[in-house]
Amino acid sequence: MKSVTDRFGRWLGPYAALWITLIVGGILVITLTLLGAEVYDSVVDQKGVSGLDEPALELAKQYRTPWLDSAVTAFTNIGGGIGMPILASILVAWLIYVSRSWRPLILVGGAAAVSVTATTVGKTLLGRTRPDHIDAVPPFEFSPSFPSGHTLNTTVVIGVVVYLVCLQVRTRRLRVAAITAGSVFIIAMGFSRVFLGHHWMTDVMAAWLLGLAWVGMVILAHRLFHVIRRREHAGPAPTFEHPAHLPDKELPDAGGGAGSRGGKAASG
C-alpha cells in the first residue's frame, strides 16, 4: 500500500504543479480581461480611440482591392472557429508524434480553452460595436468587437506550438525560423482583422497583449513541471539543448557523469 502511495505521490507532484500553475494563470488572464474591459469602457467613447482606431481603418480602406480582399479573407478564416481548430489539431498531432508525449495536447488544448473563455468574457462584458458594415469587407460579422477572438486565439495557439517546436529541433536556425514564422503569422492575423474592417486596431492590440501574457504563463507552467519532474525522478527535463523526444542515452551529459552511471561515453 505504501508503495502505491509513494508512486502516486511521485506522479502527482510535477503534474500538480503543472495544473495549479495553468489554473492560476488562466484565472489571472481572465481577470485581466475583465479589468481591461472595465478600464477600456471607462476611457473609450462610442467612436473608439479617434487617434488610432479610425485612422487605421481609413488607411486599410485605401489599400483594398477585390483580389486582395479575397486573399486576406481566406487567410483570416484560418484563425476562425473552423480554421484554427483544424490547424491546431494538425500541429498538435505532429508534436505528439515527434515528442512521443500527450503533453502537447494538454498544453495547447488547455491554453486554447482559456483564450476562448477570455474572448467570450471580454465580448460579453464590454459589448463594443464593430466598425460599420459600410467600412467592412463581407461576409460581415455581428458579435461584439473587443477583444479580437481571431487574434487572441491565434496568438495563444501558435505561441504555444512555436515553444513546443523549439524544444524539438536541434539547430538555432530552425528555432529562429519557427519563431519568425509564428510571429509573422500572429501579426498578420491581427492586421487582417483591421484590414477587413472586422475589428478596431485597439481590439487587436489588446488581444496580442492578453495572448502573450497567457502564453508566458503556459510556458512557465511547463518549465515548472519539468523542474519538479527532474528533481523527483532524476530525469533530464526537455530544454533547447536537450530535446524532449531524444532517449536518455542520446542526451548530452551536462554534468559529465553519464559514464559513471553506466552510459557509454560519447565518441568524438
C-alpha positions as CSV (number, residue, x, y, z in Angstrom):
1,M,0.0,0.0,0.0
2,K,2.8,2.4,0.9
3,S,4.5,1.6,-2.5
4,V,1.3,2.6,-4.4
5,T,1.0,5.8,-2.3
6,D,4.6,6.7,-3.0
7,R,4.3,6.1,-6.7
8,F,1.1,8.2,-6.8
9,G,2.8,11.0,-4.9
10,R,5.8,10.9,-7.3
11,W,3.5,11.1,-10.3
12,L,1.2,13.7,-8.8
13,G,3.9,16.1,-7.7
14,P,5.0,17.5,-11.1
15,Y,1.6,17.2,-12.6
16,A,0.0,19.1,-9.7
17,A,2.5,21.9,-10.3
18,L,1.6,22.0,-14.0
19,W,-2.2,22.1,-13.4
20,I,-2.0,24.6,-10.5
21,T,0.1,27.0,-12.5
22,L,-2.2,26.7,-15.5
23,I,-5.3,27.2,-13.4
24,V,-3.9,30.2,-11.6
25,G,-2.5,31.6,-14.8
26,G,-5.8,31.1,-16.6
27,I,-7.7,32.9,-13.8
28,L,-5.2,35.7,-14.0
29,V,-5.7,36.2,-17.7
30,I,-9.5,36.1,-17.5
31,T,-9.3,38.6,-14.6
32,L,-7.0,40.9,-16.7
33,T,-9.6,40.6,-19.5
34,L,-12.3,41.7,-17.0
35,L,-10.2,44.6,-15.6
36,G,-9.1,45.6,-19.1
37,A,-12.6,45.7,-20.4
38,E,-13.7,47.9,-17.4
39,V,-10.9,50.4,-17.9
40,Y,-11.4,50.3,-21.7
41,D,-15.1,51.0,-21.3
42,S,-14.4,54.0,-19.0
43,V,-11.8,55.7,-21.2
44,V,-13.0,55.0,-24.7
45,D,-16.0,56.8,-26.2
46,Q,-18.6,55.3,-28.6
47,K,-16.5,56.2,-31.6
48,G,-13.3,54.4,-30.3
49,V,-9.9,55.9,-29.9
50,S,-10.0,58.5,-32.7
51,G,-6.2,58.9,-32.7
52,L,-5.7,55.2,-33.6
53,D,-8.7,53.2,-34.5
54,E,-10.3,55.4,-37.1
55,P,-7.0,56.4,-38.9
56,A,-6.0,52.7,-39.0
57,L,-9.3,51.7,-40.6
58,E,-9.1,54.6,-43.1
59,L,-5.6,53.5,-44.0
60,A,-6.7,49.9,-44.6
61,K,-9.5,51.0,-46.9
62,Q,-7.1,52.8,-49.2
63,Y,-5.3,49.5,-50.0
64,R,-8.3,47.3,-50.6
65,T,-8.8,45.7,-54.0
66,P,-11.1,42.8,-55.0
67,W,-8.2,40.2,-55.2
68,L,-6.5,41.4,-52.1
69,D,-9.8,41.4,-50.1
70,S,-10.4,37.8,-51.2
71,A,-6.8,36.7,-50.3
72,V,-6.9,38.4,-46.8
73,T,-10.4,36.9,-46.2
74,A,-9.1,33.4,-47.0
75,F,-6.2,34.0,-44.7
76,T,-8.2,35.4,-41.8
77,N,-10.6,32.4,-42.0
78,I,-7.6,30.2,-40.8
79,G,-7.9,31.9,-37.4
80,G,-11.7,31.4,-37.1
81,G,-13.9,28.9,-35.3
82,I,-13.3,26.3,-38.0
83,G,-9.9,27.0,-39.4
84,M,-8.0,27.4,-36.1
85,P,-9.2,24.1,-34.6
86,I,-8.2,22.2,-37.8
87,L,-4.8,23.9,-37.9
88,A,-4.2,23.3,-34.2
89,S,-5.2,19.6,-34.5
90,I,-2.7,19.1,-37.3
91,L,0.1,20.8,-35.4
92,V,-0.7,19.0,-32.1
93,A,-0.8,15.6,-33.8
94,W,2.6,16.2,-35.3
95,L,4.0,17.4,-31.9
96,I,2.6,14.3,-30.2
97,Y,4.2,12.1,-32.8
98,V,7.7,13.6,-32.6
99,S,7.7,14.1,-28.8
100,R,6.1,10.7,-28.0
101,S,4.1,12.5,-25.4
102,W,0.5,13.7,-24.8
103,R,1.7,17.0,-23.2
104,P,1.3,19.0,-26.4
105,L,-2.4,18.1,-26.3
106,I,-2.6,19.2,-22.7
107,L,-0.7,22.4,-23.2
108,V,-2.3,23.6,-26.5
109,G,-5.8,22.4,-25.5
110,G,-5.7,24.0,-22.1
111,A,-4.2,27.2,-23.4
112,A,-6.8,27.4,-26.2
113,A,-9.7,26.8,-23.7
114,V,-8.6,29.7,-21.6
115,S,-8.2,32.0,-24.6
116,V,-11.7,31.2,-25.9
117,T,-13.1,31.9,-22.4
118,A,-11.3,35.2,-22.1
119,T,-12.6,36.2,-25.6
120,T,-16.2,35.3,-24.6
121,V,-15.9,37.2,-21.2
122,G,-14.5,40.3,-22.8
123,K,-17.0,40.4,-25.6
124,T,-19.9,39.8,-23.2
125,L,-18.8,42.3,-20.6
126,L,-17.9,45.2,-22.9
127,G,-20.1,44.6,-25.9
128,R,-18.1,47.0,-28.1
129,T,-19.6,47.7,-31.6
130,R,-17.6,46.6,-34.6
131,P,-16.8,49.1,-37.4
132,D,-19.8,49.9,-39.6
133,H,-20.6,47.3,-42.3
134,I,-20.2,50.1,-44.9
135,D,-16.5,50.1,-43.9
136,A,-16.1,46.3,-43.8
137,V,-15.5,43.6,-46.3
138,P,-18.2,40.9,-46.5
139,P,-19.0,38.4,-45.1
140,F,-19.9,40.6,-42.2
141,E,-19.6,39.7,-38.5
142,F,-22.1,40.6,-35.8
143,S,-20.6,39.6,-32.4
144,P,-19.1,42.2,-30.1
145,S,-15.7,43.6,-31.1
146,F,-13.5,43.6,-28.0
147,P,-11.1,41.7,-27.9
148,S,-10.4,40.2,-31.3
149,G,-11.0,36.5,-30.9
150,H,-9.1,35.5,-34.1
151,T,-6.1,37.4,-32.9
152,L,-6.2,36.2,-29.3
153,N,-6.7,32.5,-30.1
154,T,-4.1,32.6,-32.9
155,T,-1.6,34.3,-30.6
156,V,-2.1,31.6,-27.9
157,V,-2.2,28.5,-30.1
158,I,0.6,29.5,-32.4
159,G,2.7,30.8,-29.5
160,V,2.5,27.6,-27.5
161,V,3.1,25.5,-30.7
162,V,6.2,27.5,-31.5
163,Y,7.5,27.0,-28.0
164,L,7.0,23.2,-28.2
165,V,8.6,23.1,-31.7
166,C,11.7,24.9,-30.3
167,L,12.0,22.1,-27.8
168,Q,12.1,19.5,-30.5
169,V,14.5,21.0,-33.1
170,R,18.3,20.9,-32.7
171,T,19.6,23.8,-34.6
172,R,19.4,27.5,-33.9
173,R,18.5,28.2,-37.5
174,L,15.4,26.1,-37.3
175,R,14.3,27.6,-34.0
176,V,14.7,31.1,-35.4
177,A,12.7,30.1,-38.4
178,A,9.9,28.7,-36.3
179,I,9.8,31.8,-34.1
180,T,9.9,34.1,-37.1
181,A,7.2,32.2,-39.0
182,G,5.0,32.1,-35.9
183,S,5.4,35.8,-35.2
184,V,4.6,36.8,-38.8
185,F,1.5,34.6,-38.7
186,I,0.3,36.1,-35.4
187,I,1.0,39.7,-36.6
188,A,-0.6,39.2,-40.0
189,M,-3.7,37.6,-38.4
190,G,-4.2,40.7,-36.3
191,F,-3.7,43.2,-39.1
192,S,-6.1,41.1,-41.3
193,R,-8.9,41.8,-38.9
194,V,-8.3,45.6,-39.2
195,F,-7.8,45.5,-43.0
196,L,-11.1,43.8,-43.5
197,G,-12.9,46.2,-41.1
198,H,-14.0,43.4,-38.7
199,H,-12.2,44.9,-35.7
200,W,-10.7,48.1,-34.4
201,M,-7.0,48.3,-34.0
202,T,-7.3,48.5,-30.2
203,D,-9.2,45.2,-30.2
204,V,-6.3,43.6,-31.9
205,M,-3.7,45.2,-29.7
206,A,-5.5,44.1,-26.6
207,A,-5.7,40.5,-28.0
208,W,-2.0,40.4,-28.7
209,L,-1.2,41.6,-25.1
210,L,-3.6,39.1,-23.4
211,G,-2.4,36.3,-25.7
212,L,1.2,36.9,-25.0
213,A,0.6,37.1,-21.2
214,W,-1.2,33.7,-21.3
215,V,1.5,32.1,-23.5
216,G,4.0,33.2,-20.9
217,M,2.0,31.5,-18.1
218,V,1.7,28.3,-20.1
219,I,5.5,28.2,-20.7
220,L,6.1,28.9,-17.0
221,A,3.9,26.0,-16.0
222,H,5.7,23.7,-18.4
223,R,9.1,24.7,-17.2
224,L,8.0,24.3,-13.6
225,F,6.6,20.9,-14.3
226,H,10.0,19.7,-15.7
227,V,12.0,21.2,-12.9
228,I,9.9,19.3,-10.3
229,R,9.9,16.2,-12.5
230,R,13.7,16.3,-12.8
231,R,14.1,16.7,-9.1
232,E,11.6,13.9,-8.3
233,H,12.7,11.4,-10.9
234,A,16.3,12.4,-11.7
235,G,15.3,12.5,-15.4
236,P,16.5,15.2,-17.8
237,A,14.0,17.9,-18.4
238,P,13.4,18.9,-22.1
239,T,15.2,22.1,-23.0
240,F,16.5,23.7,-26.2
241,E,19.8,21.8,-25.6
242,H,18.0,18.5,-24.5
243,P,15.1,17.9,-26.9
244,A,12.2,16.0,-25.3
245,H,12.0,13.3,-28.0
246,L,15.5,12.0,-27.5
247,P,16.1,8.9,-25.4
248,D,18.2,9.5,-22.3
249,K,21.3,7.8,-23.6
250,E,21.4,10.2,-26.6
251,L,21.1,13.3,-24.4
252,P,24.2,15.4,-23.9
253,D,25.7,15.0,-20.4
254,A,25.6,18.4,-18.7
255,G,27.3,17.1,-15.6
256,G,29.9,14.9,-17.1
257,G,28.7,11.9,-15.1
258,A,26.9,9.8,-17.7
259,G,29.7,7.4,-18.0
260,S,29.8,6.8,-14.2
261,R,26.1,5.8,-14.3
262,G,26.8,3.1,-16.8
263,G,26.2,5.0,-20.0
264,K,28.7,4.9,-22.9
265,A,30.9,7.9,-23.4
266,A,30.1,9.9,-26.5
267,S,32.6,9.3,-29.3
268,G,34.4,12.2,-30.9
